[in-house]
Amino acid sequence: MSDERSRLSVAVLVSGSGSNLQALIDAAADSRLAASVDVVLSNNPGAYGLLRAQDAGIPTIVLDHRDFATRGAYDAALADALREYSPDLVALAGFMRILGPQFVDAFSGRILNIHPSLLPRYPGLNTHQRALDAGDPVHGCTVHYVTATLDGGPAIMQGQVEVLDGDTAKQLAQRVLAVEHRIYAAAIALIAAGRLRYRDNKAWLDDEMLETPLRYPD
């Protein structure tokens, strides 16, 4: 841990509204999460998540990907910017950039993502409509470690919602997002407590390899 109180130091990456960022800020503030969000970085100068961070007194960084000629150059600059803060964990919260091996290797085992589907179903985009089109009875979200494979890192925790008759993708997304706000903090709390670790490309809880993702709530 990075400070005298042994609180997990978290860097959060956002591209949009930052509602999951806000959930982490709130969880840390009311002691549900023994962690502190120490920096928020966005590739989008207009991201509302930057305002959320500023309102909470958290330093912000804007690193616009359009200013870089290649993905590799952007990833290198991103890694350099975060190293200034020495985070214990990098949490992706609606960060709409695919991170390449250069960045993933720099923070190996210390990057989490929250994805709006029950992985391995529906990696990538448009997950809610894809679940509706498939006629899935349930849908949800997954917290997973980030590897160089898109949405393919070891899953840690999942939460699910029932798909209702007549659901639109927007309605389904809203209910899944409410679960995301709870599940992300819950997963990070396990890391902050020293119970959850990444080893050998697997998630380990209490020194036992997770064969299947934890369900939230149990």
SEBAKE-891754 format. One record per residue: residue number from 1; x, y, z of N, C-alpha, C in turn; residue in one letter. Coordinates in pm, whole numbers, padded with zeros to 5 digits, m for minus. Example, Ala and Ser with C-alpha at 12.3 -4.5 7.8 and 13.67 -1.06 7.14 Angstrom:
# SEBAKE-891754
  resi     n_x     n_y     n_z    ca_x    ca_y    ca_z     c_x     c_y     c_z  resn
     1   01319  m00569   00780   01230  m00450   00780   01320  m00330   00780     A
     2   01285  m00225   00708   01367  m00106   00714   01290   00003   00787     S
This chain:
# SEBAKE-891754
  resi     n_x     n_y     n_z    ca_x    ca_y    ca_z     c_x     c_y     c_z  resn
     1   00084  m00119   00000   00000   00000   00000   00088   00125   00000     M
     2   00029   00235  m00039   00114   00348  m00071   00121   00455   00035     S
     3   00043   00446   00144   00053   00552   00242   00051   00495   00382     D
     4   00069   00583   00480   00088   00539   00617  m00036   00473   00674     E
     5  m00151   00498   00619  m00274   00437   00667  m00300   00306   00595     R
     6  m00210   00263   00509  m00224   00138   00434  m00352   00136   00351     S
     7  m00390   00250   00297  m00502   00254   00205  m00452   00231   00064     R
     8  m00528   00154  m00010  m00492   00124  m00148  m00500   00251  m00231     L
     9  m00395   00281  m00304  m00393   00399  m00390  m00443   00360  m00529     S
    10  m00550   00427  m00573  m00616   00390  m00698  m00610   00506  m00797     V
    11  m00572   00476  m00919  m00584   00569  m01031  m00703   00523  m01114     A
    12  m00792   00615  m01148  m00912   00579  m01224  m00905   00645  m01361     V
    13  m00933   00566  m01464  m00933   00616  m01602  m01077   00621  m01653     L
    14  m01117   00736  m01705  m01254   00757  m01752  m01252   00822  m01890     V
    15  m01363   00804  m01961  m01381   00874  m02088  m01511   00953  m02093     S
    16  m01603   00923  m02002  m01734   00984  m02008  m01784   01037  m01877     G
    17  m01905   00996  m01838  m01972   01057  m01723  m01906   01024  m01591     S
    18  m01844   00908  m01582  m01772   00874  m01459  m01860   00834  m01342     G
    19  m01974   00770  m01370  m02060   00730  m01259  m01996   00620  m01174     S
    20  m01921   00530  m01236  m01849   00431  m01156  m01737   00495  m01075     N
    21  m01674   00596  m01131  m01577   00675  m01054  m01643   00733  m00930     L
    22  m01761   00793  m00948  m01830   00854  m00834  m01863   00749  m00729     Q
    23  m01903   00630  m00772  m01933   00524  m00678  m01809   00486  m00596     A
    24  m01692   00484  m00659  m01569   00454  m00586  m01532   00567  m00490     L
    25  m01548   00690  m00535  m01521   00805  m00447  m01610   00798  m00323     I
    26  m01739   00770  m00345  m01835   00764  m00234  m01804   00649  m00140     D
    27  m01767   00533  m00196  m01737   00417  m00113  m01613   00442  m00026     A
    28  m01514   00510  m00083  m01394   00543  m00005  m01425   00646   00102     A
    29  m01513   00740   00071  m01545   00848   00165  m01621   00797   00286     A
    30  m01707   00697   00268  m01785   00648   00382  m01729   00518   00440     D
    31  m01601   00491   00407  m01525   00382   00469  m01572   00243   00430     S
    32  m01650   00232   00323  m01682   00099   00271  m01565   00042   00193     R
    33  m01470   00128   00160  m01357   00089   00078  m01230   00151   00136     L
    34  m01137   00063   00178  m01011   00110   00236  m00914   00146   00125     A
    35  m00953   00248   00048  m00874   00292  m00066  m00897   00440  m00087     A
    36  m00810   00501  m00165  m00827   00641  m00200  m00804   00657  m00349     S
    37  m00892   00732  m00413  m00873   00766  m00553  m00777   00885  m00556     V
    38  m00656   00862  m00603  m00551   00963  m00594  m00529   01041  m00722     D
    39  m00581   00992  m00834  m00571   01066  m00960  m00677   01010  m01055     V
    40  m00732   01098  m01136  m00827   01058  m01240  m00773   01109  m01373     V
    41  m00764   01018  m01470  m00710   01053  m01601  m00816   01024  m01706     L
    42  m00825   01113  m01805  m00918   01092  m01914  m00852   01121  m02048     S
    43  m00896   01046  m02149  m00853   01074  m02286  m00945   01175  m02352     N
    44  m01051   01215  m02281  m01152   01306  m02335  m01156   01434  m02252     N
    45  m01113   01545  m02308  m01111   01670  m02230  m01249   01712  m02178     P
    46  m01356   01666  m02244  m01490   01703  m02202  m01557   01602  m02112     G
    47  m01485   01504  m02061  m01546   01400  m01979  m01599   01459  m01849     A
    48  m01725   01427  m01818  m01785   01476  m01694  m01716   01416  m01572     Y
    49  m01655   01299  m01590  m01581   01238  m01480  m01471   01327  m01426     G
    50  m01413   01412  m01511  m01310   01505  m01465  m01368   01605  m01365     L
    51  m01490   01649  m01390  m01555   01742  m01297  m01588   01673  m01166     L
    52  m01629   01547  m01173  m01655   01473  m01050  m01528   01467  m00964     R
    53  m01415   01439  m01029  m01289   01432  m00956  m01251   01567  m00897     A
    54  m01265   01672  m00975  m01231   01805  m00926  m01318   01845  m00808     Q
    55  m01446   01810  m00813  m01537   01841  m00702  m01494   01769  m00574     D
    56  m01430   01653  m00591  m01384   01575  m00476  m01241   01610  m00436     A
    57  m01180   01708  m00503  m01044   01748  m00471  m00938   01650  m00518     G
    58  m00969   01573  m00620  m00876   01473  m00672  m00803   01530  m00793     I
    59  m00672   01515  m00801  m00598   01563  m00919  m00647   01496  m01047     P
    60  m00646   01570  m01154  m00690   01517  m01283  m00582   01537  m01389     T
    61  m00583   01448  m01486  m00492   01455  m01601  m00575   01434  m01727     I
    62  m00554   01519  m01825  m00614   01498  m01957  m00503   01459  m02053     V
    63  m00520   01344  m02114  m00423   01295  m02211  m00503   01252  m02334     L
    64  m00521   01346  m02425  m00607   01326  m02540  m00537   01236  m02641     D
    65  m00599   01122  m02671  m00536   01027  m02762  m00519   01083  m02902     H
    66  m00598   01186  m02935  m00588   01245  m03069  m00460   01325  m03087     R
    67  m00390   01349  m02980  m00264   01422  m02987  m00145   01330  m03016     D
    68  m00170   01201  m03032  m00062   01104  m03048  m00076   01032  m03182     F
    69   00037   01010  m03245   00037   00952  m03380   00005   00804  m03380     A
    70   00040   00735  m03272   00019   00591  m03267  m00037   00550  m03131     T
    71  m00099   00433  m03130  m00150   00378  m03004  m00035   00354  m02905     R
    72   00078   00306  m02958   00191   00280  m02871   00243   00405  m02804     G
    73   00247   00515  m02880   00294   00642  m02822   00199   00689  m02712     A
    74   00069   00670  m02736  m00028   00710  m02633  m00013   00624  m02508     Y
    75  m00001   00493  m02527   00012   00404  m02412   00137   00436  m02330     D
    76   00246   00471  m02398   00370   00505  m02327   00351   00632  m02245     A
    77   00284   00731  m02303   00259   00856  m02230   00164   00833  m02114     A
    78   00066   00747  m02134  m00029   00715  m02028   00043   00649  m01910     L
    79   00129   00554  m01941   00204   00486  m01835   00293   00584  m01760     A
    80   00360   00673  m01833   00448   00772  m01769   00368   00864  m01677     D
    81   00250   00906  m01722   00168   00996  m01641   00125   00929  m01511     A
    82   00088   00803  m01518   00041   00733  m01398   00155   00699  m01303     L
    83   00273   00674  m01357   00387   00641  m01271   00418   00755  m01174     R
    84   00385   00877  m01211   00408   00991  m01122   00331   00976  m00991     E
    85   00223   00898  m00994   00139   00880  m00876   00158   00745  m00808     Y
    86   00236   00657  m00866   00266   00525  m00811   00142   00453  m00758     S
    87   00040   00437  m00841  m00082   00373  m00790  m00063   00224  m00763     P
    88  m00132   00176  m00661  m00136   00032  m00635  m00226  m00038  m00735     D
    89  m00325   00037  m00786  m00425  m00022  m00874  m00469   00082  m00977     L
    90  m00491   00037  m01100  m00547   00121  m01205  m00686   00066  m01236     V
    91  m00788   00148  m01215  m00926   00105  m01236  m00983   00174  m01359     A
    92  m01020   00095  m01458  m01084   00149  m01578  m01233   00162  m01550     L
    93  m01287   00282  m01571  m01427   00308  m01541  m01489   00380  m01661     A
    94  m01522   00300  m01762  m01573   00360  m01885  m01464   00428  m01965     G
    95  m01346   00370  m01962  m01233   00424  m02040  m01238   00361  m02178     F
    96  m01271   00441  m02277  m01303   00388  m02410  m01179   00383  m02500     M
    97  m01075   00324  m02447  m00953   00300  m02524  m00908   00158  m02500     R
    98  m00869   00090  m02606  m00810  m00043  m02591  m00663  m00024  m02553     I
    99  m00624  m00082  m02442  m00488  m00067  m02393  m00400  m00178  m02452     L
   100  m00287  m00139  m02506  m00197  m00234  m02570  m00106  m00302  m02470     G
   101  m00030  m00401  m02516   00060  m00476  m02428   00160  m00389  m02355     P
   102   00205  m00281  m02417   00304  m00194  m02353   00252  m00140  m02221     Q
   103   00127  m00093  m02222   00069  m00040  m02099   00035  m00152  m02002     F
   104  m00027  m00257  m02053  m00068  m00368  m01966   00052  m00428  m01895     V
   105   00162  m00444  m01967   00283  m00500  m01906   00339  m00408  m01797     D
   106   00326  m00278  m01817   00380  m00182  m01720   00308  m00190  m01586     A
   107   00180  m00228  m01590   00101  m00237  m01467   00040  m00377  m01452     F
   108   00114  m00476  m01492   00064  m00614  m01494   00010  m00656  m01357     S
   109  m00111  m00711  m01359  m00172  m00757  m01235  m00230  m00648  m01149     G
   110  m00227  m00525  m01199  m00276  m00412  m01119  m00380  m00330  m01193     R
   111  m00439  m00386  m01298  m00539  m00315  m01376  m00671  m00391  m01368     I
   112  m00777  m00320  m01332  m00911  m00378  m01329  m01000  m00306  m01429     L
   113  m01102  m00378  m01473  m01205  m00318  m01558  m01341  m00367  m01512     N
   114  m01443  m00284  m01533  m01581  m00325  m01512  m01648  m00328  m01649     I
   115  m01695  m00447  m01687  m01751  m00466  m01821  m01900  m00497  m01811     H
   116  m01983  m00434  m01894  m02128  m00452  m01882  m02183  m00576  m01952     P
   117  m02133  m00691  m01913  m02192  m00818  m01954  m02139  m00925  m01860     S
   118  m02201  m01042  m01869  m02155  m01155  m01791  m02051  m01230  m01874     L
   119  m01929  m01179  m01871  m01821  m01240  m01949  m01810  m01388  m01914     L
   120  m01778  m01473  m02013  m01725  m01439  m02146  m01828  m01401  m02250     P
   121  m01955  m01390  m02214  m02055  m01345  m02310  m02036  m01197  m02339     R
   122  m02039  m01163  m02464  m02043  m01025  m02512  m01924  m00937  m02470     Y
   123  m01804  m00977  m02507  m01693  m00881  m02497  m01717  m00769  m02597     P
   124  m01651  m00656  m02575  m01665  m00545  m02669  m01785  m00457  m02638     G
   125  m01844  m00400  m02744  m01946  m00296  m02730  m02087  m00350  m02750     L
   126  m02185  m00262  m02724  m02327  m00291  m02749  m02375  m00416  m02676     N
   127  m02328  m00433  m02556  m02357  m00557  m02483  m02504  m00573  m02449     T
   128  m02570  m00464  m02415  m02710  m00474  m02371  m02801  m00515  m02487     H
   129  m02782  m00454  m02603  m02863  m00492  m02717  m02833  m00635  m02761     Q
   130  m02709  m00675  m02751  m02673  m00811  m02788  m02741  m00912  m02696     R
   131  m02750  m00879  m02566  m02819  m00968  m02472  m02967  m00976  m02505     A
   132  m03027  m00862  m02541  m03169  m00861  m02578  m03191  m00941  m02706     L
   133  m03106  m00921  m02804  m03121  m00990  m02931  m03109  m01141  m02916     D
   134  m03029  m01183  m02819  m03009  m01327  m02796  m03120  m01388  m02711     A
   135  m03207  m01304  m02654  m03313  m01353  m02569  m03265  m01402  m02433     G
   136  m03156  m01346  m02383  m03102  m01389  m02255  m03200  m01358  m02141     D
   137  m03221  m01451  m02049  m03309  m01423  m01935  m03244  m01335  m01829     P
   138  m03112  m01340  m01823  m03039  m01256  m01728  m02923  m01189  m01801     V
   139  m02878  m01078  m01744  m02768  m01000  m01800  m02695  m00942  m01679     H
   140  m02584  m00876  m01701  m02515  m00822  m01584  m02382  m00761  m01618     G
   141  m02290  m00769  m01523  m02160  m00704  m01536  m02053  m00788  m01469     C
   142  m01930  m00762  m01509  m01816  m00841  m01462  m01700  m00749  m01428     T
   143  m01641  m00768  m01310  m01513  m00705  m01277  m01404  m00807  m01309     V
   144  m01305  m00764  m01386  m01200  m00858  m01425  m01065  m00787  m01430     H
   145  m00961  m00867  m01415  m00826  m00816  m01436  m00807  m00793  m01586     Y
   146  m00731  m00692  m01618  m00706  m00656  m01757  m00577  m00722  m01805     V
   147  m00588  m00788  m01919  m00472  m00843  m01988  m00471  m00786  m02130     T
   148  m00378  m00832  m02211  m00370  m00781  m02347  m00485  m00831  m02435     A
   149  m00560  m00930  m02388  m00676  m00981  m02462  m00799  m00899  m02423     T
   150  m00867  m00840  m02520  m00980  m00752  m02492  m01086  m00825  m02411     L
   151  m01116  m00770  m02292  m01219  m00825  m02202  m01196  m00972  m02173     D
   152  m01070  m01016  m02181  m01040  m01157  m02166  m00962  m01193  m02041     G
   153  m00933  m01096  m01955  m00858  m01125  m01834  m00942  m01201  m01733     G
   154  m00879  m01260  m01632  m00952  m01342  m01536  m01061  m01263  m01463     P
   155  m01181  m01322  m01461  m01295  m01257  m01397  m01285  m01272  m01246     A
   156  m01327  m01167  m01176  m01323  m01164  m01030  m01463  m01178  m00971     I
   157  m01553  m01095  m01018  m01686  m01088  m00957  m01788  m01049  m01062     M
   158  m01909  m01105  m01049  m02017  m01072  m01140  m02144  m01041  m01061     Q
   159  m02224  m00950  m01117  m02356  m00923  m01064  m02454  m00928  m01178     G
   160  m02575  m00971  m01151  m02669  m00989  m01261  m02805  m00928  m01230     Q
   161  m02879  m00902  m01337  m03016  m00853  m01329  m03102  m00938  m01420     V
   162  m03229  m00942  m01390  m03323  m01012  m01476  m03355  m00926  m01597     E
   163  m03363  m00988  m01712  m03407  m00918  m01832  m03560  m00923  m01835     V
   164  m03624  m00808  m01838  m03769  m00798  m01828  m03834  m00792  m01965     L
   165  m03955  m00840  m01975  m04030  m00829  m02099  m04042  m00683  m02140     D
   166  m04015  m00655  m02265  m04026  m00519  m02315  m03907  m00430  m02287     G
   167  m03803  m00485  m02225  m03684  m00405  m02197  m03626  m00346  m02325     D
   168  m03582  m00222  m02316  m03497  m00163  m02419  m03353  m00173  m02373     T
   169  m03262  m00153  m02464  m03120  m00156  m02427  m03090  m00049  m02323     A
   170  m03155   00067  m02333  m03131   00175  m02237  m03182   00136  m02099     K
   171  m03299   00079  m02091  m03354   00038  m01962  m03267  m00069  m01896     Q
   172  m03225  m00165  m01977  m03140  m00272  m01925  m03006  m00216  m01879     L
   173  m02951  m00124  m01956  m02823  m00063  m01919  m02832   00010  m01786     A
   174  m02943   00078  m01761  m02958   00151  m01635  m02958   00057  m01515     Q
   175  m03025  m00056  m01528  m03028  m00150  m01416  m02892  m00218  m01396     R
   176  m02825  m00248  m01506  m02690  m00306  m01494  m02594  m00206  m01431     V
   177  m02606  m00080  m01469  m02516   00023  m01415  m02529   00034  m01264     L
   178  m02652   00022  m01213  m02671   00027  m01068  m02596  m00086  m00999     A
   179  m02590  m00202  m01063  m02515  m00314  m01008  m02365  m00287  m01019     V
   180  m02323  m00230  m01131  m02181  m00195  m01148  m02132  m00109  m01032     E
   181  m02213  m00013  m00991  m02172   00079  m00885  m02143   00006  m00754     H
   182  m02210  m00106  m00732  m02187  m00181  m00609  m02073  m00283  m00625     R
   183  m02071  m00349  m00740  m01978  m00459  m00758  m01833  m00413  m00769     I
   184  m01810  m00296  m00830  m01672  m00251  m00849  m01606  m00222  m00715     Y
   185  m01677  m00151  m00629  m01622  m00121  m00497  m01602  m00249  m00417     A
   186  m01693  m00344  m00430  m01682  m00470  m00356  m01558  m00548  m00398     A
   187  m01530  m00551  m00528  m01412  m00623  m00576  m01283  m00555  m00531     A
   188  m01280  m00423  m00543  m01159  m00350  m00503  m01137  m00361  m00353     I
   189  m01246  m00370  m00276  m01231  m00387  m00131  m01157  m00516  m00097     A
   190  m01176  m00621  m00177  m01104  m00745  m00153  m00954  m00728  m00177     L
   191  m00919  m00648  m00277  m00777  m00620  m00302  m00721  m00536  m00188     I
   192  m00796  m00435  m00146  m00750  m00348  m00038  m00729  m00426   00092     A
   193  m00809  m00531   00111  m00797  m00613   00232  m00687  m00717   00221     A
   194  m00620  m00722   00105  m00513  m00819   00086  m00561  m00960   00059     G
   195  m00690  m00975   00028  m00747  m01108   00006  m00741  m01152  m00139     R
   196  m00742  m01056  m00230  m00748  m01086  m00373  m00617  m01047  m00439     L
   197  m00563  m01140  m00519  m00437  m01116  m00589  m00443  m01174  m00729     R
   198  m00353  m01122  m00812  m00336  m01173  m00948  m00206  m01250  m00953     Y
   199  m00214  m01374  m00999  m00093  m01455  m01010  m00112  m01559  m01120     R
   200  m00010  m01576  m01203  m00013  m01677  m01309  m00135  m01661  m01399     D
   201  m00168  m01535  m01429  m00282  m01503  m01515  m00414  m01554  m01459     N
   202  m00423  m01563  m01327  m00545  m01604  m01259  m00574  m01510  m01142     K
   203  m00699  m01507  m01102  m00738  m01435  m00980  m00736  m01534  m00865     A
   204  m00676  m01492  m00754  m00666  m01577  m00635  m00731  m01506  m00518     W
   205  m00821  m01575  m00451  m00887  m01522  m00332  m00849  m01608  m00213     L
   206  m00792  m01543  m00111  m00750  m01615   00010  m00662  m01735  m00027     D
   207  m00571  m01711  m00123  m00473  m01810  m00168  m00535  m01931  m00237     D
   208  m00659  m01919  m00282  m00721  m02022  m00364  m00760  m01962  m00498     E
   209  m00728  m02032  m00606  m00758  m01982  m00739  m00910  m01978  m00760     M
   210  m00959  m01868  m00814  m01100  m01856  m00845  m01131  m01936  m00971     L
   211  m01206  m02042  m00955  m01245  m02122  m01070  m01360  m02054  m01147     E
   212  m01446  m01988  m01073  m01558  m01913  m01132  m01565  m01779  m01061     T
   213  m01620  m01677  m01125  m01628  m01546  m01061  m01716  m01549  m00937     P
   214  m01681  m01467  m00840  m01767  m01447  m00725  m01899  m01386  m00770     L
   215  m02006  m01419  m00702  m02136  m01361  m00732  m02168  m01252  m00632     R
   216  m02218  m01142  m00683  m02255  m01032  m00592  m02405  m01008  m00605     Y
   217  m02481  m01005  m00495  m02432  m01046  m00362  m02428  m01198  m00351     P
   218  m02355  m01248  m00251  m02348  m01393  m00231  m02487  m01445  m00198     D
